[in-house]
Amino acid sequence: MVHEKKSRRMLSLDYLRGYFIVVIIIDHLYRWPSALALLTGQGYLWFNAADGFVIVSGLMIGYVRGYKGLKLSYWDVTKKLWSRAFLLYIWLITSTLIYTTLAWLNPSLQGLPYVPIANGAWLDLAWQAVTMQFSYVWINFLYLYTIFLVIAPAAVWLLRKRLAWVIVALSLIGLLIGDMTNIKWLQWQPLFFIPSVAGFYLESIQSWWNSKKATKKIIPTAIYSLTFILLGASVLTTFILSSNPTIDAVNLYFNKEHIELGGVIVSLITFCGFVLFFIQHESFIQKWLGWLLHPFGVNSLTAYILHGIVIIFIAATIPISQSIILNTLAGIFAVGATLLLLKVPLITKILPR
């Protein structure tokens, strides 16, 4: 019976990760206005799918490589993490070169991300890709994830020594340094390593939760209330009151281009609300959306690397439009086409999951 509960908990996280991937695909397409903006917030809210994807990845590293990895030697876990980091590093370079090349060869395509390298500067592109000074926007998570996986063995060692508080402290210090130096991965790392602590203690948290009857009402109500308030305030300040200079200053504090402590706190709280929702409504999600979210959830990195091909195809075939109907259909097509590509055996064998 306990095993079944654990399985359901992991399935919920797969659905959640799949949801984040779907939203990322729609946001990267950048076709607005669209009815799908109601689902995504266009990536401008205080909490977005990119945050969620990083958080759930850190959570799973803490659980799989931290807690579950206790069955293995520390060196075995380290090799697995570094091997994964190297694989993602190779795909980071490969994807950056492919997508930048396609953008350069098709300068007439509209809606593609800006590349801060002169068109045709191949050696400069190769050098910046290899040294991770530049990564194409669509696969920027691979840049973050590669670095985090290289550092992750240190976090695993601290977790094994039951020094979780050191991880949190170092993570917050890193955030402060990242704020002062504007180093991106340092700003994002709290969204990975703090959840890794929760992942390591996930089963303990689950046992505590199930043993406390009061938590079944009080804590969920508090989490949902905070999530609703934060999302509501985010929508209000981003889309309704954004012309106010004071409001603009507030939004900058939660801007993902420069993450600060407030942004980390908001993202972690809101993520808890999403997790709780997906756990409590898992049966409904499985019945009506499992066909969509589960493939994306269990093949999240494959879909993440792959979706750019679909976006480029759309850019080449569907003109930029202000039609909400056309843009909505383009978003649906982007998700559907990526889903179909995930069913191609050769693709799932070559690309990392």
LOMIVO-120309 format. One line per 10 residues: their letters; for each residue z, x, y of C-alpha. Coordinates in Angstrom, 3 decimals, decimal comma. Layout:
BEGIN
A	Z X Y | ...;
END
This chain:
BEGIN
MVHEKKSRRM	0,000 0,000 0,000 | 0,835 2,857 2,371 | -2,481 4,510 1,490 | -4,385 1,368 2,471 | -2,744 1,295 5,886 | -3,654 4,920 6,512 | -7,270 4,230 5,511 | -7,484 1,288 7,873 | -6,087 3,408 10,682 | -8,774 6,047 10,174;
LSLDYLRGYF	-11,486 3,375 9,929 | -10,382 2,015 13,278 | -10,810 5,459 14,793 | -14,315 5,671 13,297 | -15,198 2,374 14,973 | -13,708 3,571 18,237 | -15,605 6,850 18,117 | -18,780 4,886 17,356 | -18,144 2,683 20,380 | -17,785 5,743 22,611;
IVVIIIDHLY	-21,101 7,141 21,329 | -22,887 3,844 22,037 | -21,544 3,852 25,599 | -22,507 7,509 26,106 | -26,097 6,783 25,035 | -26,355 3,895 27,500 | -24,804 5,924 30,328 | -27,088 8,918 29,712 | -30,122 6,646 29,870 | -29,086 5,879 33,439;
RWPSALALLT	-31,089 2,678 33,857 | -29,313 0,431 36,345 | -28,905 -2,407 37,148 | -28,286 -3,456 33,569 | -26,154 -6,065 31,856 | -24,846 -3,186 29,731 | -23,008 -1,882 32,796 | -20,384 -4,496 31,991 | -19,758 -2,553 28,776 | -19,959 0,976 30,161;
GQGYLWFNAA	-18,948 0,934 33,817 | -21,946 3,261 34,292 | -19,663 6,184 33,467 | -17,986 6,004 36,880 | -14,626 4,483 35,948 | -11,375 6,446 35,843 | -11,610 6,342 32,052 | -14,995 6,615 30,396 | -16,534 7,210 26,978 | -16,712 10,967 27,477;
DGFVIVSGLM	-12,922 11,084 27,919 | -12,446 8,927 24,850 | -14,776 11,053 22,745 | -12,871 14,234 23,641 | -9,495 12,579 23,040 | -10,365 11,126 19,643 | -11,847 14,490 18,597 | -8,610 16,268 19,503 | -6,605 13,603 17,699 | -8,628 14,100 14,516;
IGYVRGYKGL	-8,391 17,896 14,695 | -4,605 17,586 14,893 | -4,585 15,223 11,931 | -7,226 16,791 9,668 | -6,851 20,507 10,440 | -3,240 20,335 11,550 | -1,343 17,879 9,356 | -3,722 17,634 6,398 | -4,411 21,355 6,712 | -0,803 22,118 5,782;
KLSYWDVTKK	-2,037 22,030 2,180 | -4,206 25,074 2,933 | -3,383 28,572 4,090 | -3,495 29,170 7,815 | -6,420 31,556 7,383 | -8,425 28,940 5,464 | -7,919 26,431 8,280 | -8,855 29,062 10,861 | -12,084 29,878 9,026 | -13,009 26,200 8,877;
LWSRAFLLYI	-12,401 25,769 12,609 | -14,295 28,908 13,608 | -17,151 28,129 11,236 | -17,454 24,701 12,840 | -17,292 26,263 16,307 | -20,111 28,671 15,459 | -22,267 25,828 14,088 | -21,781 23,780 17,249 | -22,460 26,846 19,396 | -25,828 27,299 17,673;
WLITSTLIYT	-26,675 23,649 18,206 | -25,490 23,829 21,818 | -28,005 26,606 22,487 | -30,758 24,961 20,438 | -30,353 21,550 22,054 | -30,161 23,009 25,557 | -33,378 24,959 25,011 | -35,184 21,986 23,480 | -34,198 19,420 26,102 | -34,764 21,774 29,039;
TLAWLNPSLQ	-38,171 22,763 27,651 | -39,197 19,131 27,212 | -38,078 18,385 30,775 | -39,986 21,384 32,152 | -43,155 20,538 30,242 | -43,022 16,965 31,552 | -42,067 17,290 35,251 | -43,374 13,790 35,965 | -40,680 12,187 33,797 | -38,165 10,238 35,868;
GLPYVPIANG	-34,467 9,745 35,259 | -33,826 13,075 33,503 | -30,808 15,212 34,495 | -31,211 17,953 37,081 | -31,649 21,463 35,668 | -30,243 24,156 38,013 | -32,714 26,767 36,736 | -36,199 27,328 38,139 | -38,896 25,652 36,060 | -40,399 28,222 33,702;
AWLDLAWQAV	-37,618 30,815 34,056 | -37,387 31,166 30,282 | -35,347 34,364 30,107 | -32,841 33,025 32,625 | -32,603 29,792 30,650 | -32,067 31,647 27,370 | -29,391 33,903 28,867 | -27,489 31,069 30,510 | -27,666 28,998 27,323 | -26,403 31,840 25,107;
TMQFSYVWIN	-23,580 32,703 27,510 | -22,783 28,979 27,961 | -23,222 29,199 31,724 | -25,590 26,250 31,395 | -25,758 23,452 28,859 | -27,950 20,401 29,140 | -25,972 17,429 30,412 | -26,677 15,263 27,370 | -24,970 17,692 24,989 | -22,302 19,068 27,308;
FLYLYTIFLV	-19,567 17,962 24,891 | -20,752 20,669 22,473 | -19,879 23,258 25,119 | -16,348 21,903 25,415 | -15,892 21,333 21,685 | -17,072 24,849 20,793 | -14,478 26,427 23,069 | -11,734 24,079 21,908 | -12,417 24,843 18,243 | -12,237 28,581 18,910;
IAPAAVWLLR	-8,798 28,078 20,477 | -7,665 25,424 17,982 | -6,205 27,880 15,403 | -3,582 28,858 17,972 | -2,672 25,194 18,396 | -2,540 24,735 14,617 | -0,191 27,729 14,325 | 2,122 26,260 16,970 | 2,062 22,877 15,221 | 2,994 24,535 11,928;
KRLAWVIVAL	5,919 26,198 13,692 | 6,906 22,784 15,115 | 6,306 24,033 18,655 | 4,307 21,071 19,875 | 6,013 21,236 23,270 | 4,477 24,684 23,791 | 0,987 23,207 23,300 | 1,666 20,533 25,910 | 3,153 23,064 28,349 | 0,297 25,553 27,931;
SLIGLLIGDM	-2,222 22,747 28,225 | -0,757 21,603 31,544 | -0,635 25,187 32,818 | -4,286 25,536 31,804 | -5,089 22,359 33,736 | -3,447 23,835 36,835 | -5,443 27,057 36,474 | -8,610 25,058 35,922 | -7,888 23,071 39,068 | -7,553 26,256 41,125;
TNIKWLQWQP	-10,500 28,107 39,557 | -12,769 25,099 38,946 | -13,278 26,168 35,316 | -14,508 23,050 33,570 | -13,200 23,567 30,031 | -9,704 24,303 31,345 | -9,740 21,006 33,194 | -10,863 19,085 30,104 | -8,689 20,799 27,475 | -5,558 18,603 27,989;
LFFIPSVAGF	-7,652 15,650 26,782 | -8,181 17,546 23,532 | -5,012 19,515 22,832 | -2,375 16,978 23,896 | -3,937 14,366 21,542 | -4,021 17,028 18,815 | -0,213 16,941 18,888 | -0,312 13,163 18,365 | -2,783 13,697 15,525 | -0,457 16,121 13,782;
YLESIQSWWN	2,369 13,569 13,913 | 0,097 10,539 13,392 | 1,614 9,464 10,086 | 5,145 9,939 11,429 | 4,221 7,830 14,444 | 2,789 5,177 12,129 | 5,957 5,129 9,998 | 8,153 4,838 13,084 | 5,949 2,063 14,446 | 6,135 0,061 11,229;
SKKATKKIIP	9,919 0,451 11,005 | 10,612 -0,922 14,472 | 10,114 -4,658 14,802 | 10,589 -4,521 18,559 | 7,585 -2,232 18,904 | 5,326 -4,959 17,519 | 5,671 -6,904 20,784 | 7,176 -4,797 23,563 | 5,130 -1,602 23,274 | 1,727 -3,285 22,713;
TAIYSLTFIL	2,370 -5,560 25,677 | 3,246 -2,565 27,860 | 0,192 -0,576 26,692 | -2,199 -3,490 27,194 | -0,707 -4,252 30,610 | -1,076 -0,666 31,804 | -4,596 -0,416 30,406 | -5,630 -3,665 32,072 | -4,119 -2,605 35,403 | -5,760 0,829 35,320;
LGASVLTTFI	-9,173 -0,500 34,289 | -8,947 -3,280 36,863 | -7,997 -0,855 39,627 | -10,797 1,454 38,550 | -13,419 -1,302 38,694 | -12,076 -2,480 42,043 | -12,107 0,947 43,704 | -15,396 2,074 42,114 | -17,634 -0,953 42,602 | -15,998 -3,256 45,154;
LSSNPTIDAV	-14,041 -1,186 47,693 | -15,908 2,106 47,370 | -17,089 2,099 51,009 | -13,512 2,612 52,220 | -12,788 6,335 52,929 | -9,239 6,022 51,604 | -10,487 4,437 48,408 | -13,111 7,165 48,053 | -10,327 9,748 48,247 | -8,463 7,943 45,461;
NLYFNKEHIE	-11,572 7,919 43,278 | -12,046 11,652 43,812 | -8,606 12,208 42,281 | -9,877 10,648 39,060 | -13,355 12,174 39,233 | -14,576 13,684 35,939 | -16,382 16,486 37,745 | -12,997 17,891 38,687 | -10,194 16,601 36,445 | -6,633 16,612 37,771;
LGGVIVSLIT	-3,301 15,589 36,275 | -3,651 11,977 37,403 | -6,978 11,699 35,627 | -5,481 13,093 32,419 | -2,590 10,633 32,489 | -4,848 7,648 33,194 | -7,250 8,640 30,413 | -4,495 9,108 27,834 | -2,851 5,772 28,678 | -6,148 3,873 28,664;
FCGFVLFFIQ	-7,160 5,502 25,389 | -3,951 4,183 23,815 | -4,976 0,696 24,902 | -8,388 1,087 23,262 | -6,853 2,460 20,055 | -4,405 -0,415 19,849 | -7,166 -2,958 20,420 | -9,410 -1,464 17,722 | -6,532 -1,332 15,236 | -5,380 -4,889 15,859;
HESFIQKWLG	-8,919 -6,304 15,792 | -10,323 -4,096 13,067 | -11,297 -6,958 10,746 | -13,254 -8,705 13,483 | -14,942 -5,461 14,530 | -15,790 -4,629 10,938 | -17,338 -8,042 10,343 | -19,440 -8,281 13,496 | -19,965 -4,727 14,735 | -19,261 -2,524 11,732;
WLLHPFGVNS	-23,004 -2,195 11,002 | -23,415 -0,554 14,414 | -20,180 1,299 15,145 | -19,498 2,771 11,703 | -22,751 4,793 11,419 | -22,246 6,115 14,931 | -18,579 6,848 14,240 | -19,038 8,853 11,044 | -22,175 10,588 12,373 | -20,964 10,966 15,934;
LTAYILHGIV	-22,154 14,521 16,590 | -25,507 13,829 14,923 | -26,057 10,855 17,226 | -24,766 12,809 20,215 | -27,248 15,651 19,691 | -30,091 13,315 18,753 | -29,940 10,638 21,420 | -31,671 12,798 24,032 | -34,946 12,594 22,105 | -34,832 8,811 22,411;
IIFIAATIPI	-34,032 9,001 26,128 | -36,996 11,318 26,740 | -39,253 8,928 24,828 | -38,057 6,046 27,006 | -38,560 8,143 30,155 | -42,154 8,798 29,054 | -42,980 5,203 28,160 | -40,880 2,868 30,316 | -41,110 3,310 34,105 | -37,996 3,346 36,283;
SQSIILNTLA	-37,292 -0,237 37,309 | -34,861 -2,370 39,269 | -35,268 -5,144 36,701 | -31,948 -5,921 35,059 | -33,794 -7,401 32,080 | -36,025 -4,355 31,520 | -33,120 -1,940 31,956 | -30,956 -3,916 29,540 | -33,732 -3,922 26,955 | -34,217 -0,173 27,458;
GIFAVGATLL	-30,510 0,399 26,763 | -30,618 -1,752 23,638 | -33,710 0,134 22,465 | -32,014 3,510 23,089 | -29,049 2,554 20,917 | -31,192 0,931 18,238 | -33,668 3,813 18,005 | -30,859 6,360 17,729 | -29,291 4,263 14,983 | -32,581 4,215 13,070;
LLKVPLITKI	-32,914 7,996 13,370 | -29,452 8,336 11,816 | -30,869 6,712 8,697 | -33,421 9,500 8,220 | -31,964 11,721 5,436 | -33,551 14,935 6,713 | -31,963 14,500 10,132 | -28,465 13,917 8,778 | -28,842 16,979 6,541 | -29,902 19,293 9,368;
LPR	-27,700 18,146 12,236 | -23,886 18,429 12,140 | -21,928 15,212 11,710;
END
